[in-house]
Amino acid sequence: MKILITGASSGIGRALTAKLVSEGHTVWGVARSREKLNQLARLFAPGRFFWNVCDVGNREDTAAVIAEMEKNNFLPDAVVLNAAIFSKDAEPDFNRPVFDETFGINFGGALSFIDLLLPKFIARGKGQFLAVGSTAAFRPTPRGIAYSASKAALAMAMRGFGANYAKKGVAFKTVYFGPIATKMWEGKKNFLVPRPETAAAFLARALGREKNESHFPFLSTAIFRALAFIPDNLFFKLSNLIK
C-alpha cells in the first residue's frame, strides 16, 4: 500500500513509519521537523519513504503536500491522521491562542487532509482515513482544554464522514489510545503504558481490518470506559495516583 502519515517524525508516527516500511509498504511522511524527517529517511532504502516538512495546522502547507504527491504519482491508499500536540492552555488562566493552535493542529489539520483527498478517493472508488484518537475524547484532561475538545471533535467527525461516505468506498476509522509512552505522556512508565512501537503495531493491524473503531491498550482503555460514570474531579484524583 501507499500510506500517508502525519506527524511521522516522532513518537507513534515514527514507529508506525518504520513498521510499515519494514512490511513492504511505501510511506509518505509529513511533520514540522526537517531534521527529524531527514534522519528518518536515512533508515530506509531509496523509494520507500518520501517526506515533506508540513505544519498540518496551515492549509497552504497541506495543499503543497498534496500537490507534491500528485507530481510523484503518489495517491495514498490510506491516510493515518496522527499529528497532534498537547498544550497547557488552562493554567494559570485560559489561553485562547494556545487553545486555537492546539485545536487547529489536532482537528483542523486532520480535516484539511480529509477535505483535499476525499474527492480523489471517491473518484477512485476506495481509500481509508485512520485517525489516531484518544480516550481524552470522552473526558476532559487537567491543564489542557483543547486536547480533549479536539480529540472529541475528530472522533465525531470520523463517525460522520463514515456514515456519509462508506457506500462510496471510503472508510473512516478511529483508534482510541490510552496512555502511550511518548513525550506527550507525563505520567509514570508502567505495564499500563505501552511503548510507541506496540501502539504502531496495533495501528498497522487496524489498517487491514474492517472495524471502524477500536481501543488500545485493552486494559487501560477498559478501565477508563468502566469509570465513565464518575465525576471528572474524582477521576482526576484517581488518575494522579498512577502518575
N, C-alpha and C positions, 0 to 999 in steps of 0.2 A: 504494500500500500504506500501511497504518498500521504504524508501526515504533516500538518502544520501545528506547531506547538508554540503558544505564547508563554512568556516567562521561562524560556528554555535554558537560561544561563546558570541557574542555581536551584537548590532545593529539589522538590519533586520534579520540576520541569527538566532539570539537568539529568536526573536519574532516569526519567522516562525516555529522554532522547537517547541516552546510552543503551537502554533496554531495547528500544525499537530498532535502532540501527543494528544491534547485535543479532536481532531476529530477521534481518534482511530487508527491513523497510527503508524507505528514503524519507528523511525528515528535513523540513524547513523550519528553523527556529528563529524566534524573534525575542528580543529583550532590550533593555536600555543600556547594558554594559557591553561596549565593543570589545574590551579586553577579555571579558569572560567568554563571550561568544567565540572569539578568535582562539582562545585556549581550548575550548571545547572542540572546535573544528579540527584541531591538530590530532585529536584522538582517533579520527576516522579516515578511512580510505577516500580518495577523491570521488566525488559524485554521489556520496551517501548522505552528506549533511550540507545544507545550504543555510545561509543566515542573513538577517538584516537587523541593524540597530533600529529599534522602534519603541516609541513611547505610546503604548496602546491607548492612553487617555487622549491622544492627539489624533483626530480623524485623518488629518493630512498624512501623518506617518503611516497610518493603517492603509490608506489608499495607495501610498507609494509602495508598500509591501505587495499588495495585490497586483499592481502594475508590473513590478519586478518578477513576480511569479509567472505572470502571463508571458512576459518576454522569454522566459525559460521553459515555456510549455509545461508548467507545474500547476495543475489544478488538483488540489488535495482531495483524497477520498475521505479524509477525516480531519477535523479541526479540534484540537484539545485546548479549551479555554482555561488556561491555568494561571495567567498573570494576575497577581493580587498583592496588595500591601495592607499592613495593619498599622494604623497611626493612632496615637493617643490624642483624640480630639475632644475629650471630655474633662481633662484636668490641666490646670486648676479650674478652668472655665471652658465652656463650649467654644470651639474654634471652627468657625464656618469655613474658612479657606482650606483647612486641613480636611474637614469633612468632605468638601467638594472634590478635592484631589483624590481622596480615597475612593469615593463613590464613582468618580469619573474613570478611574483605572479598573476597579473591580467589576463594575456593572457596565459603564459606558464603553469601556474597551472591548468587552466581550460582545456587546451589542453591535459595535461597528463592524467587527469581522463577520457576524451573522448577516448584517444588512448587506454587505458587499458581496458575500459568497453565496448566500441563499439563492438568488436568481440563477446563478451558474449551476448549482446543484439541481435545482428544479428542471432546468433545461436539459441537463444530462440524465435526469431521472433517478439519481441516487446520490448519497452523501450522508455524512453524520457530523454532528457537533456534540462534543463531550465536555461538559462543564465540571471543573473541579470545585465542588461545593464544600460546605462545612455545616456541622451541626449548629454553628453560630446562627444559621438561618432561622432556627427555631426559638432562639432565646438571646436577649442582649448580653453583651460581654462587658465587664468592667473596663473603664478607661477609654474604650473605643466605641462610639455610636455608629459610625459609618460602616465599619466592617460587617457587623451583623445585618444592618439595613441593606447593604449592597449584596450580601450573600442571599438574603431573603428575596430581594428583587430578582436576582439572577435565577434562583430556583423556580420562582413563579413564572418568569418569562420563558424558561426552558419548557415548562409544562404547557404554557400557552402556545408556543411555537409547535410543540409536538402534536397538540390537539388539532392544529390548523394545517400542518404540512405532512403528516405521516402518510397520507394517501398519495402524496406526490413523490414518495420515495426518499424523503429526508428524515433522518432520525435525530432526535434531541434527547441526550442522556445527561444525567447528573449523578456524580458520585459524592456522597456526603461523607467527608472525612471528620473523624475525631482528632484529638491531638496527634501530630506527627513531629518527629524530632528535627525540625528545620529551625532556622534562625528566628522565625516568627513565633515559635513556641517558647515561652518564658518560664515554663514550669520545669519540674524535675524530669529527667530521663529515666523511665522505668518500663516494666513489661507492658504497661498500658499505652506506651508511646512508641510506636514502631519507627524504624529508620525510613528515610525518603525512598530508598531502593525497594523496600517492601511495599510502600504505597504505590510506587511506579509500576511494580509487577501487577498489582490489582487493577490499575488503570489500563494497562496493556490488555489484560483479560477482558475488561469491560468493553473495549473497542470491538471485540469479537462476539459479544453477547447481544441478544435481542432486548434484554431488560433495560428499561428506561431509567430506573432509579435504583441505587444500591448504596450500602453503607459499609464503611471500613474505618478502623478495625471493628470486628463484631462486638467484642466485649465492651469497649468504651462507648461505642455508639448505642448499644443496647441499654447500658446503664443510663446514658443521657436521656434516651426516649422513655425509659421507665420512670424517670424523675421529672417528667414534663409537667406533672400536676402541681409541683411545689412552687411557692412564690420565688420570684427572682432573687430577692435578698438572701433567702435561706440557701438557694442554690449557689450563690456566690461564696457564701461561707463554707459550704461543703467542698466547693472546688478548690478553695485555698488550702484545704487540708492535704491535697495531693500535690501541691506545687512546692 
